[in-house]
Amino acid sequence: MTCPFLVKHISDGQVQAIAANYAIAGYGFVPLVRRKNFLSCRIEMMLLMRQPPYNAFLAGDLDNRVKTLIDGLRMPTQKSELGPSDVGPTPDENPFYCLLEDDCLIYEFQVRTDQLLAPKRPEQAHRDVVALLEVQIMTAQRSEIVSYFSGFQLVTE
């Protein structure tokens, strides 16, 4: 997997150097938002659930769903977060691109809920959620650099 933003702005050698600096248990991580480049981000989440939107908290554990989603955007902090120790990265996971070095680099987030109107497929659980994300990457001084939306597709204005 490649990251179009990095491919356009950073050489292959630089990507490999970043991955080497953020290596854990054979995985070379390339976080886009890192302390060393003085970046932070703001995240807007729209969670689409099968329950009516005014039942967001009755649907169960919204705070844990948001925490799990945010944890999935950051690189792991310990080997145990990578799964079984006898399994290493596949070729498309080296380097492994992720949004955040650490979730403390999120300076603001907003969560909205709405009802998911798509019918449930047989392999889906009733509690499955569709998450739409908009990420605004900013400098430490809060100057916007770039905005990504829904699967990290570049939003042009």
N, C-alpha and C positions, 0 to 999 in steps of 0.2 A: 504494500500500500504506500502511496506517496501522498505528500501534502502539497497541493498546488502552490500555496503561498510560499512555502520554503523552497520549492523547486525553482520558483521564479526569482527569489531574492537571495538565496544562499547556495554556495557551491556544494557539490557532493562531499568534498573534503571537510568543509565546515560542518555539514550535517553529521558526518562520522565522528568528528571531534566532539560535538555536543553529545552525541550518543555515548561516547566513551566517558565523558564527564558525569553522565547520569546513568551509569550501568549498575544493574542489580541482578545477580544470579544469572548471568549470561544474556540478559535482555539489555539492549542499549536504548534508553528512552530519549526522545526528543520533545521536551515540553515547549510549546510555543510561548507561553507566559512564564518567565523565570525571574528570579530575584536579580540575577546577574545582568539582565537587560532592562532592569528597572521598569517592568511592565506590571499592570494589574488589569482586572477586567470586571465588567458588570454583566450579569446574566439575567435575562428575562425568560421565565419558563411558563409554558402553557401546558398543563396536564389535562389530557382528555380522558375521562373515565366513563364507565358505563352507567354510573349513578348520576342522578340529576346534580347540577353544579352547586346548588345550595346545600347539598349534603356532603360537602368535601370532607368534613371531619367525621361525620357519621360513617363514611365509607371505610374508615379505618386508617389510622396511622399515617397521616399526610406528612408529618415531620420526618418520619423514618424513610418514606419514599423519596423525599427531597434530599435527605442526607445521602442515601444510596446513589442517587443520580449524580450528586456533586462528587462523591468519592470516585465514581466512574470516570470523571473528567480529569482527575489528577493521576500522576504517576504513583506507583506504590511506594510506601515508605519502608516496607520490610519484606523479606523473602516470602513469608507465609501468605502474603496477598497475591502471589503469583500462581497459586494452585499447587498441584503435586510436584515435589522436588525432582522427580525423575523425568519430568517433561520440560523441555526447553523451548525456546522460540522457534516458530516455523519461519521459513524464508521471508514471508510477507510481514513478519513481526520484527524484523531486524533491519533497520531501526524501527522502534515502536513509537509512533507519533501520538502525543496526547496534548490536551489543552494546557494543563497546569502542572507546574512543578509541585505546588502545594496549594491546598484549598484556602490558605490564609491570604492568597493573592487575589481573592475575590473581595472587592470593596463594597459591593452592593448586589443583592439579588432580589428578584420579584417573582412571586409565584401566583399564577392565576389558574383556575380550574374551569372546565366546561364539560359538557356531556359529549361522549364519543357516540356518534350516530351510526357508525359502521356496524354491520351485524357481526356477531361473534362467530369466528371460524371454529371448527371442531377442536383444533389443537391449542386454542387459546383458553386461558383461564378467565373467569368472569372478572377477576381483579386486575387483569392486565391493563396497562396504561399506555397511551401514546403521548410522548413528550416532544414538544416543539421548543427549540431553544434559539434565542438570539443572544450572541455574545459580542460585547463591545470591548475591544482591547484598548487600553489607555496607557499613557506614560504615568510615571509616579506623580507628575504634576496635573494629572487628569486631562491631558490633551488626547483626543481620540486619534487612534492610528488607523484602525480598520474595523469594520463591523461584519460579523459572520452570522448567518441565519440558517437554520434547518439543515443540519448535516454539514455545516461549515462551508456552505456555498457563499461566495462573495456577493454582498449586496451592493449594487451601484446605485447612486442617486443622481 
